[in-house]
C-alpha cells in the first residue's frame, strides 16, 4: 500500500519540487498552501506523514504542529525551517514534530528523512510492547501515558519516544549513535546537542517532585536507565 504525504508550505516552488520528487518515489502526495488549509486537509487526506513549513503567514507551522498534536494525531511531522538556530529547532520538536530540515536542503536528504520516519511508524505499528514498568515509572504506549509515583508526566512526542526506548532497554548502555538512529532515524552532525537537550528535559520532568534520577550518563559512552547506586 502506497504511503501518502501532505505538504503544507506557502512557497509554490517548494511544493512543486517536493511533489515531483515524492511522487517519483511512489508516494501519494497532497499539498496545502497555508496552515488553515493544511489543517483541513489533515481531516480529509489522513496522510501517513506531514512535511510542514515553519514560516507561513497567519497560521505558522508551529501552530499547525501544536493543533495536530492536540487533536490526538501521532502522524510523523517533518518541519522545514529557514532558521538554523537551536531554539527554533527545539521549539518545533517540543511541540511534537518528529524531525526538521533547514532550508535550503537537498531533495535526497528530505527523501531519506521521509523514509526513516515512515519506517519508524511501521515498526511501532508492527507490535512493540505496549506497557512497560521500571521501578516507579509506568509507560503505556497505546494511551501515550507515563505515570511516575502516581503522577502523570506531560511529555512531548519525542520525550515519550526517548523514555520508551530507555524502558525497552533497562540497565543497558545505549550509545549516542544508537539513540539518534532509533529516535531520529539518522545521524545528526557532531555539533548538534539535540539529544543532550532532550535528556535534560526528560530528567527535569521525571525528577520534578524530588524523585531519584534514573537516566544516568556514562561519560564518553552514552546513557543508561538504572537507579542510582
C-alpha positions in Angstrom: 0.0 0.0 0.0 1.4 3.4 -1.0 2.1 5.9 1.7 0.5 9.3 1.5 2.3 12.6 2.3 0.8 16.0 2.9 3.0 19.1 2.1 2.0 22.3 3.9 4.0 25.2 2.5 3.2 28.7 1.1 6.1 28.5 -1.4 4.8 27.2 -4.7 8.3 26.3 -5.9 9.0 24.2 -2.8 5.6 22.4 -3.2 6.3 21.8 -6.9 9.8 20.4 -6.3 8.6 18.2 -3.4 5.5 16.9 -5.3 7.7 15.8 -8.2 10.3 14.2 -6.0 7.9 12.4 -3.7 5.6 11.2 -6.5 8.7 9.8 -8.4 9.5 7.8 -5.2 6.0 6.3 -5.3 4.2 8.3 -2.7 0.7 9.7 -3.0 1.2 13.5 -2.5 -1.3 16.2 -1.3 -0.5 19.8 -0.8 -1.8 22.8 1.1 -0.7 26.4 0.6 -1.3 27.7 4.2 -1.7 26.5 7.7 -5.5 26.6 7.8 -5.8 24.7 4.5 -3.3 22.2 5.8 -5.3 21.5 9.0 -8.5 21.0 6.9 -6.6 18.6 4.6 -5.4 16.6 7.6 -9.0 15.6 8.1 -9.8 14.7 4.5 -6.5 13.2 3.3 -5.5 11.4 6.6 -1.8 11.3 5.5 0.9 9.0 6.7 3.4 11.8 7.0 3.3 15.6 7.0 6.0 17.9 5.6 5.4 21.2 7.3 7.0 24.6 6.7 7.5 26.8 9.7 7.4 30.3 8.2 3.8 30.8 6.9 1.5 33.9 7.2 -1.5 33.9 9.6 -1.1 30.3 11.0 2.5 29.3 11.1 4.0 25.8 11.2 4.5 25.8 15.0 0.8 26.4 15.5 -0.2 23.8 12.9 2.0 21.3 14.6 0.5 22.2 18.0 -3.1 21.7 16.7 -2.3 18.4 15.0 -0.9 17.0 18.3 -3.7 18.5 20.4 -6.1 16.8 18.1 -4.6 13.4 19.1 -2.8 12.6 15.8 0.6 10.9 16.0 1.3 11.3 12.3 5.1 11.9 11.7 5.8 15.6 11.1 8.9 16.8 9.3 9.3 20.5 9.7 11.1 22.8 7.2 12.7 25.9 8.6 14.9 28.7 7.3 16.1 29.4 10.8 19.2 27.4 11.7 19.0 28.2 15.4 18.8 25.7 18.2 15.9 27.3 20.0 13.7 27.2 16.8 14.6 23.6 16.2 13.9 22.6 19.8 10.6 24.6 19.7 9.3 22.6 16.8 10.4 19.3 18.3 9.0 20.3 21.7 5.6 20.9 20.1 5.6 17.4 18.8 7.5 17.5 15.4 9.5 14.4 14.7 12.3 15.9 12.7 13.4 19.1 10.9 15.3 20.2 7.8 16.9 23.6 7.4 16.3 25.4 4.1 17.9 25.2 1.6 18.1 21.4 1.6 18.9 18.6 -0.9 15.9 16.6 -2.1 17.8 13.4 -1.4 18.2 14.3 2.2 14.5 15.0 2.6 13.6 11.7 1.0 16.0 9.9 3.4 14.3 11.6 6.4 10.8 10.7 5.0 11.8 7.0 4.6 13.3 6.9 8.2 10.1 8.4 9.7 7.8 6.0 7.8 10.0 3.1 8.9 9.7 4.1 12.5 5.9 4.4 12.2 5.6 1.0 10.6 7.9 -0.5 13.3 5.7 0.9 16.0 2.6 -0.4 14.4 4.0 -3.9 14.0 3.8 -4.9 17.6 6.0 -3.2 20.1 5.4 -4.0 23.8 2.6 -1.6 24.8 3.0 -1.4 28.6 6.4 -1.1 30.4 7.3 -0.7 34.0 10.6 0.4 35.6 10.7 0.9 39.3 8.0 3.6 40.0 7.6 4.5 36.3 4.7 3.1 34.2 4.6 3.7 30.5 1.5 2.8 28.4 2.2 3.1 24.6 -1.4 2.9 23.5 -2.6 5.8 25.6 0.7 7.7 25.4 0.6 8.0 29.2 3.5 7.9 31.6 3.0 7.7 35.4 5.7 8.1 38.0 4.9 7.7 41.7 1.2 8.3 40.9 1.9 11.5 39.0 1.1 11.8 35.3 4.0 13.2 33.3 3.3 15.7 30.5 5.8 14.6 27.8 6.2 15.7 24.3 6.2 13.2 21.5 10.0 13.0 21.3 10.4 12.8 25.1 7.9 9.9 25.2 9.7 8.0 22.4 13.1 8.6 24.2 11.8 7.3 27.5 10.1 4.4 25.7 13.5 3.4 24.2 15.2 3.5 27.6 12.4 1.5 29.2 12.7 -1.2 26.4 16.3 -1.5 27.4 16.6 -1.1 31.2 20.1 -1.4 32.7 21.6 -1.5 29.2 24.1 1.1 27.9 22.7 3.0 24.9 25.3 4.8 22.9 24.5 8.3 21.5 24.7 6.9 17.9 22.2 4.2 18.7 19.7 6.6 20.4 20.0 9.1 17.5 19.4 6.3 15.0 16.4 4.8 16.9 14.7 8.1 17.7 15.6 10.3 14.8 16.3 7.7 12.2 19.7 9.1 11.1 22.8 10.7 12.5 22.8 14.4 13.3 26.0 16.3 12.8 28.6 16.1 15.5 27.9 19.7 16.5 24.2 19.1 17.4 23.2 18.9 21.0 19.6 18.0 20.4 19.9 14.7 22.3 21.5 16.4 25.3 18.7 18.9 25.3 16.1 16.2 25.3 17.8 14.2 28.0 17.9 17.3 30.2 14.2 18.0 29.6 13.2 14.4 30.3 15.2 14.3 33.5 13.6 17.6 34.6 10.1 16.1 34.2 10.8 12.7 35.7 12.5 14.2 38.7 10.1 17.2 39.2 8.9 16.1 42.6 12.2 15.0 44.0 12.2 11.5 42.5 15.7 9.9 42.1 17.5 10.1 38.8 17.1 7.0 36.7 18.6 8.2 33.4 22.3 8.1 34.1 25.2 9.5 31.9 28.1 7.2 31.2 30.7 9.7 30.3 32.2 9.1 26.9 29.9 6.2 26.2 26.2 7.1 26.3 23.2 6.8 28.7 21.6 4.0 30.8 18.3 3.6 32.6 19.0 2.4 36.1 18.6 3.6 39.7 21.4 5.5 41.4 23.8 3.2 43.3 
